[in-house]
């Protein structure tokens, strides 16, 4: 399997693992509780070789773990379970869903809504500060660090001053 290129950009590195449509849909199904190869295959209608490749990449990069299981009278097989790193992707999937519902709506409306357990109050993805307060996205600054590529920083500064 090709290694992810050593990019200073965390978005580029993340897309090296997660940037394919099937990968995100596998994760969606995993959050819905699917763990078995055949269940992913049936749910997605994905070719076995592509599913094998995507699951292998998710395992290689620590997003999922492969766990053996065996049903009576059958050969040993694998389940694919989300790791802590995989479970941390839930806000990403929720943000994609929220964006799709808003900008690519279906006439029937959203297929899934998000509610707070216990209160049933609607929830959405947001930036939250250290005190737990929501911060509007236009009040969030992304500040380059010393690890930011100098050439890219110069390009952005040149474009902003033009």
Secondary structure, DSSP 8 states (H G I E B T S, - for coil): -------S-HHHHHHHHH-SHHHHHHHHHHHTT--BHHHHHHHHT--HHHHHHHHHHHHHTTSEEEEEE--TTS--EEEEEE-HHHHTTHHHHHHHHHHHHHHS--TT--S---B-TTT--B----EE-TTS-EE-GGG------TTS-HHHHHHHHHHHH-
